[in-house]
Protein backbone atom coordinates (compact mmCIF):
# COMPACT_ATOMS: atom_id res chain seq x y z
CA UNK A 1 0.00 0.00 0.00
CA UNK A 2 1.50 3.34 -0.95
CA UNK A 3 2.19 6.06 1.64
CA UNK A 4 -0.44 8.41 0.27
CA UNK A 5 -3.22 5.84 0.56
CA UNK A 6 -2.04 4.81 4.02
CA UNK A 7 -2.04 8.44 5.11
CA UNK A 8 -5.57 8.92 3.70
CA UNK A 9 -6.85 5.88 5.58
CA UNK A 10 -5.15 7.01 8.77
CA UNK A 11 -6.71 10.49 8.49
CA UNK A 12 -10.12 8.93 7.85
CA UNK A 13 -9.73 6.70 10.92
CA UNK A 14 -8.73 9.69 13.07
CA UNK A 15 -11.70 11.72 11.78
CA UNK A 16 -14.11 8.87 12.48
CA UNK A 17 -12.79 8.23 15.98
CA UNK A 18 -12.80 11.94 16.88
CA UNK A 19 -16.24 12.47 15.35
CA UNK A 20 -17.60 9.49 17.27
CA UNK A 21 -16.62 11.40 20.40
CA UNK A 22 -18.40 14.49 19.03
CA UNK A 23 -15.25 16.55 18.49
CA UNK A 24 -14.39 18.15 15.15
CA UNK A 25 -10.76 19.24 15.19
CA UNK A 26 -10.13 22.05 12.67
CA UNK A 27 -6.47 22.52 13.56
CA UNK A 28 -4.17 22.28 16.58
CA UNK A 29 -5.80 25.25 18.32
CA UNK A 30 -9.47 25.07 17.32
CA UNK A 31 -11.98 22.30 17.87
CA UNK A 32 -15.76 22.22 17.66
CA UNK A 33 -17.66 20.16 20.20
CA UNK A 34 -20.92 18.86 18.74
CA UNK A 35 -23.85 18.62 21.18
CA UNK A 36 -27.13 16.89 20.41
CA UNK A 37 -30.29 15.86 22.20
CA UNK A 38 -33.59 14.82 20.64
CA UNK A 39 -32.32 15.82 17.18
CA UNK A 40 -31.62 19.40 18.35
CA UNK A 41 -27.98 20.28 17.71
CA UNK A 42 -25.54 22.86 19.07
CA UNK A 43 -21.82 23.50 18.84
CA UNK A 44 -19.18 24.87 21.19
CA UNK A 45 -15.93 26.36 19.89
CA UNK A 46 -12.91 25.29 21.91
CA UNK A 47 -9.80 27.39 21.42
CA UNK A 48 -7.10 25.17 22.77
CA UNK A 49 -6.42 21.47 23.06
CA UNK A 50 -9.56 19.36 23.35
CA UNK A 51 -9.74 15.62 23.94
CA UNK A 52 -12.69 13.32 24.51
CA UNK A 53 -13.14 12.00 28.02
CA UNK A 54 -12.81 8.20 27.65
CA UNK A 55 -16.19 6.51 27.50
CA UNK A 56 -18.17 9.69 28.19
CA UNK A 57 -19.45 11.45 25.03
CA UNK A 58 -20.96 14.29 27.08
CA UNK A 59 -17.55 15.18 28.54
CA UNK A 60 -14.50 16.82 27.01
CA UNK A 61 -11.11 17.71 28.49
CA UNK A 62 -9.71 21.14 27.62
CA UNK A 63 -5.96 21.80 27.82
CA UNK A 64 -5.58 18.68 30.02
CA UNK A 65 -6.86 20.60 33.06
CA UNK A 66 -10.60 21.28 32.74
CA UNK A 67 -13.35 18.75 32.15
CA UNK A 68 -16.54 20.16 30.63
CA UNK A 69 -19.90 18.46 30.48
CA UNK A 70 -23.00 19.59 28.64
CA UNK A 71 -26.72 19.50 29.25
CA UNK A 72 -29.59 20.29 26.89
CA UNK A 73 -33.13 20.45 28.26
CA UNK A 74 -36.47 21.67 26.94
CA UNK A 75 -37.41 25.03 28.46
CA UNK A 76 -41.11 24.10 28.89
CA UNK A 77 -40.87 22.41 32.34
CA UNK A 78 -39.13 25.50 33.73
CA UNK A 79 -41.73 27.92 32.35
CA UNK A 80 -44.43 26.70 34.75
CA UNK A 81 -45.98 29.75 36.41
CA UNK A 82 -44.11 32.14 34.13
CA UNK A 83 -45.32 34.31 31.27
CA UNK A 84 -44.29 33.48 27.67
CA UNK A 85 -42.16 36.65 27.57
CA UNK A 86 -40.14 35.26 30.51
CA UNK A 87 -38.46 32.81 28.12
CA UNK A 88 -36.20 35.71 27.11
CA UNK A 89 -35.11 36.29 30.73
CA UNK A 90 -33.12 34.39 33.33
CA UNK A 91 -36.30 33.21 35.10
CA UNK A 92 -36.47 29.76 33.45
CA UNK A 93 -32.74 29.26 33.93
CA UNK A 94 -33.03 30.22 37.60
CA UNK A 95 -35.85 27.68 38.00
CA UNK A 96 -33.65 25.07 36.29
CA UNK A 97 -30.61 25.89 38.49
CA UNK A 98 -32.71 25.72 41.66
CA UNK A 99 -34.16 22.38 40.56
CA UNK A 100 -30.70 20.95 39.87
CA UNK A 101 -29.28 22.27 43.16
CA UNK A 102 -32.25 20.74 45.00
CA UNK A 103 -31.63 17.40 43.34
CA UNK A 104 -27.90 17.50 44.16
CA UNK A 105 -28.67 18.49 47.77
CA UNK A 106 -30.73 15.31 48.06
CA UNK A 107 -27.92 13.24 46.52
CA UNK A 108 -25.32 14.67 48.92
CA UNK A 109 -27.71 14.64 51.92
CA UNK A 110 -26.87 18.27 52.66
CA UNK A 111 -28.31 21.65 51.72
CA UNK A 112 -26.09 23.19 49.05
CA UNK A 113 -25.59 26.97 49.09
CA UNK A 114 -26.41 27.99 45.52
CA UNK A 115 -24.72 31.14 44.15
CA UNK A 116 -25.87 32.83 40.92
CA UNK A 117 -24.59 35.74 38.89
CA UNK A 118 -25.24 37.36 35.55
CA UNK A 119 -22.13 36.57 33.58
CA UNK A 120 -23.09 37.78 30.12
CA UNK A 121 -20.27 37.53 27.60
CA UNK A 122 -20.60 39.40 24.31
CA UNK A 123 -24.20 39.07 23.15
CA UNK A 124 -24.85 35.95 25.25
CA UNK A 125 -26.88 36.34 28.45
CA UNK A 126 -25.30 33.65 30.60
CA UNK A 127 -26.35 32.66 34.10
CA UNK A 128 -23.35 31.42 36.08
CA UNK A 129 -24.36 29.30 39.04
CA UNK A 130 -22.21 27.32 41.39
CA UNK A 131 -21.91 25.71 44.79
CA UNK A 132 -19.09 24.42 46.97
CA UNK A 133 -18.61 20.68 46.78
CA UNK A 134 -19.73 19.16 50.08
CA UNK A 135 -17.42 16.94 52.10
CA UNK A 136 -19.76 14.02 51.35
CA UNK A 137 -18.76 14.32 47.65
CA UNK A 138 -15.28 13.06 48.52
CA UNK A 139 -12.28 13.57 46.28
CA UNK A 140 -10.50 16.86 45.70
CA UNK A 141 -13.37 18.83 44.16
CA UNK A 142 -13.79 22.31 45.63
CA UNK A 143 -16.77 23.62 43.64
CA UNK A 144 -19.18 22.78 40.83
CA UNK A 145 -19.74 25.54 38.28
CA UNK A 146 -22.38 25.80 35.56
CA UNK A 147 -23.02 28.34 32.81
CA UNK A 148 -26.45 28.19 31.26
CA UNK A 149 -28.21 30.03 28.42
CA UNK A 150 -31.46 29.82 26.49
CA UNK A 151 -31.29 29.08 22.78
CA UNK A 152 -34.69 28.80 21.14
CA UNK A 153 -36.83 26.43 23.20
CA UNK A 154 -33.88 24.81 24.99
CA UNK A 155 -31.88 25.45 28.11
CA UNK A 156 -28.30 24.69 27.15
CA UNK A 157 -25.48 24.63 29.62
CA UNK A 158 -21.94 23.62 30.31
CA UNK A 159 -20.56 22.57 33.66
CA UNK A 160 -17.15 21.97 35.19
CA UNK A 161 -15.45 21.23 38.48
CA UNK A 162 -12.93 23.35 40.32
CA UNK A 163 -10.37 21.02 41.88
CA UNK A 164 -7.86 21.65 44.66
CA UNK A 165 -5.01 23.75 43.31
CA UNK A 166 -7.13 25.39 40.60
CA UNK A 167 -8.12 29.05 40.68
CA UNK A 168 -11.87 29.63 40.80
CA UNK A 169 -11.48 32.61 38.45
CA UNK A 170 -9.51 30.59 35.89
CA UNK A 171 -11.99 27.70 35.92
CA UNK A 172 -14.84 30.23 35.61
CA UNK A 173 -13.10 31.90 32.65
CA UNK A 174 -12.68 28.60 30.77
CA UNK A 175 -16.35 27.78 31.38
CA UNK A 176 -17.65 31.19 30.32
CA UNK A 177 -15.38 31.37 27.27
CA UNK A 178 -16.72 28.02 26.06
CA UNK A 179 -20.35 28.87 26.88
CA UNK A 180 -20.12 32.17 25.02
CA UNK A 181 -19.49 30.21 21.79
CA UNK A 182 -22.62 28.03 22.04
CA UNK A 183 -24.53 28.16 18.76
CA UNK A 184 -27.48 26.26 17.35
CA UNK A 185 -26.63 24.01 14.39
CA UNK A 186 -29.31 23.05 11.85
CA UNK A 187 -28.65 19.33 12.07
CA UNK A 188 -26.07 16.58 12.43
CA UNK A 189 -25.09 16.89 8.77
CA UNK A 190 -23.88 20.42 9.48
CA UNK A 191 -21.36 19.28 12.12
CA UNK A 192 -18.93 18.18 9.41
CA UNK A 193 -19.02 21.73 7.96
CA UNK A 194 -18.12 23.55 11.18
CA UNK A 195 -14.43 23.83 10.33
CA UNK A 196 -15.04 25.33 6.88
Wavefront OBJ file of the C-alpha trace (Angstrom):
o trace
v 0.000 0.000 0.000
v 1.504 3.338 -0.952
v 2.187 6.057 1.637
v -0.444 8.411 0.266
v -3.222 5.839 0.555
v -2.041 4.809 4.023
v -2.038 8.440 5.114
v -5.568 8.923 3.699
v -6.854 5.881 5.582
v -5.149 7.013 8.769
v -6.713 10.487 8.491
v -10.121 8.932 7.851
v -9.732 6.697 10.920
v -8.733 9.688 13.069
v -11.698 11.725 11.785
v -14.109 8.866 12.476
v -12.788 8.233 15.980
v -12.796 11.941 16.876
v -16.241 12.466 15.352
v -17.603 9.488 17.269
v -16.618 11.400 20.402
v -18.400 14.492 19.031
v -15.254 16.545 18.487
v -14.391 18.147 15.154
v -10.764 19.242 15.187
v -10.134 22.052 12.674
v -6.467 22.517 13.561
v -4.169 22.279 16.583
v -5.802 25.247 18.320
v -9.466 25.068 17.318
v -11.984 22.296 17.866
v -15.761 22.216 17.663
v -17.658 20.158 20.200
v -20.924 18.856 18.745
v -23.845 18.620 21.178
v -27.126 16.894 20.414
v -30.290 15.859 22.196
v -33.591 14.823 20.639
v -32.316 15.821 17.175
v -31.622 19.399 18.348
v -27.976 20.283 17.712
v -25.541 22.859 19.066
v -21.817 23.503 18.839
v -19.178 24.873 21.187
v -15.931 26.356 19.888
v -12.912 25.294 21.914
v -9.800 27.394 21.415
v -7.098 25.167 22.770
v -6.416 21.472 23.057
v -9.557 19.359 23.354
v -9.738 15.624 23.939
v -12.689 13.324 24.506
v -13.140 11.998 28.023
v -12.809 8.202 27.653
v -16.194 6.510 27.497
v -18.169 9.694 28.187
v -19.452 11.446 25.031
v -20.959 14.293 27.078
v -17.550 15.178 28.537
v -14.500 16.819 27.007
v -11.107 17.713 28.487
v -9.710 21.144 27.624
v -5.964 21.803 27.824
v -5.575 18.683 30.019
v -6.863 20.596 33.061
v -10.603 21.282 32.736
v -13.354 18.748 32.154
v -16.543 20.161 30.635
v -19.901 18.461 30.480
v -22.996 19.592 28.641
v -26.724 19.504 29.245
v -29.592 20.287 26.888
v -33.129 20.452 28.265
v -36.468 21.674 26.944
v -37.412 25.032 28.460
v -41.108 24.103 28.894
v -40.869 22.410 32.338
v -39.126 25.501 33.733
v -41.735 27.916 32.350
v -44.430 26.703 34.754
v -45.982 29.747 36.411
v -44.106 32.143 34.127
v -45.322 34.310 31.271
v -44.293 33.477 27.666
v -42.156 36.653 27.570
v -40.136 35.264 30.506
v -38.463 32.812 28.117
v -36.196 35.709 27.109
v -35.114 36.294 30.728
v -33.117 34.394 33.329
v -36.301 33.210 35.102
v -36.475 29.759 33.454
v -32.738 29.261 33.929
v -33.026 30.215 37.598
v -35.853 27.682 37.995
v -33.648 25.071 36.295
v -30.610 25.887 38.488
v -32.710 25.717 41.663
v -34.164 22.378 40.559
v -30.702 20.950 39.871
v -29.278 22.266 43.164
v -32.248 20.737 45.002
v -31.627 17.404 43.341
v -27.898 17.503 44.160
v -28.666 18.493 47.769
v -30.727 15.308 48.056
v -27.923 13.240 46.520
v -25.323 14.667 48.918
v -27.708 14.643 51.918
v -26.867 18.266 52.662
v -28.314 21.651 51.719
v -26.095 23.193 49.047
v -25.585 26.965 49.088
v -26.406 27.991 45.520
v -24.721 31.138 44.148
v -25.867 32.834 40.924
v -24.588 35.744 38.894
v -25.243 37.359 35.546
v -22.129 36.569 33.576
v -23.091 37.785 30.124
v -20.272 37.534 27.598
v -20.598 39.401 24.309
v -24.198 39.067 23.148
v -24.851 35.950 25.255
v -26.878 36.339 28.445
v -25.304 33.651 30.600
v -26.349 32.660 34.102
v -23.352 31.418 36.082
v -24.360 29.296 39.038
v -22.206 27.316 41.392
v -21.908 25.711 44.789
v -19.090 24.422 46.967
v -18.613 20.676 46.775
v -19.730 19.161 50.077
v -17.416 16.937 52.104
v -19.760 14.024 51.346
v -18.758 14.318 47.651
v -15.284 13.057 48.522
v -12.277 13.567 46.275
v -10.495 16.856 45.703
v -13.366 18.827 44.156
v -13.788 22.308 45.626
v -16.774 23.622 43.640
v -19.179 22.780 40.835
v -19.744 25.540 38.279
v -22.383 25.801 35.557
v -23.019 28.337 32.813
v -26.453 28.192 31.255
v -28.211 30.026 28.422
v -31.462 29.821 26.492
v -31.287 29.084 22.779
v -34.693 28.796 21.139
v -36.829 26.433 23.202
v -33.880 24.811 24.987
v -31.880 25.453 28.115
v -28.300 24.687 27.146
v -25.475 24.629 29.620
v -21.937 23.621 30.312
v -20.559 22.569 33.664
v -17.154 21.968 35.189
v -15.454 21.231 38.485
v -12.928 23.354 40.323
v -10.371 21.017 41.881
v -7.864 21.648 44.660
v -5.006 23.747 43.307
v -7.133 25.392 40.604
v -8.118 29.052 40.684
v -11.875 29.633 40.804
v -11.483 32.614 38.452
v -9.508 30.593 35.892
v -11.993 27.704 35.919
v -14.836 30.229 35.613
v -13.099 31.904 32.646
v -12.678 28.604 30.772
v -16.346 27.783 31.384
v -17.650 31.195 30.320
v -15.376 31.366 27.271
v -16.723 28.018 26.062
v -20.352 28.873 26.880
v -20.123 32.172 25.020
v -19.489 30.213 21.790
v -22.618 28.029 22.044
v -24.527 28.156 18.756
v -27.479 26.260 17.352
v -26.628 24.014 14.391
v -29.310 23.055 11.848
v -28.655 19.327 12.067
v -26.069 16.583 12.433
v -25.087 16.891 8.765
v -23.875 20.422 9.482
v -21.359 19.282 12.117
v -18.933 18.183 9.407
v -19.016 21.728 7.960
v -18.124 23.547 11.184
v -14.426 23.832 10.328
v -15.035 25.327 6.880
l 1 2 3 4 5 6 7 8 9 10 11 12 13 14 15 16 17 18 19 20 21 22 23 24 25 26 27 28 29 30 31 32 33 34 35 36 37 38 39 40 41 42 43 44 45 46 47 48 49 50 51 52 53 54 55 56 57 58 59 60 61 62 63 64 65 66 67 68 69 70 71 72 73 74 75 76 77 78 79 80 81 82 83 84 85 86 87 88 89 90 91 92 93 94 95 96 97 98 99 100 101 102 103 104 105 106 107 108 109 110 111 112 113 114 115 116 117 118 119 120 121 122 123 124 125 126 127 128 129 130 131 132 133 134 135 136 137 138 139 140 141 142 143 144 145 146 147 148 149 150 151 152 153 154 155 156 157 158 159 160 161 162 163 164 165 166 167 168 169 170 171 172 173 174 175 176 177 178 179 180 181 182 183 184 185 186 187 188 189 190 191 192 193 194 195 196
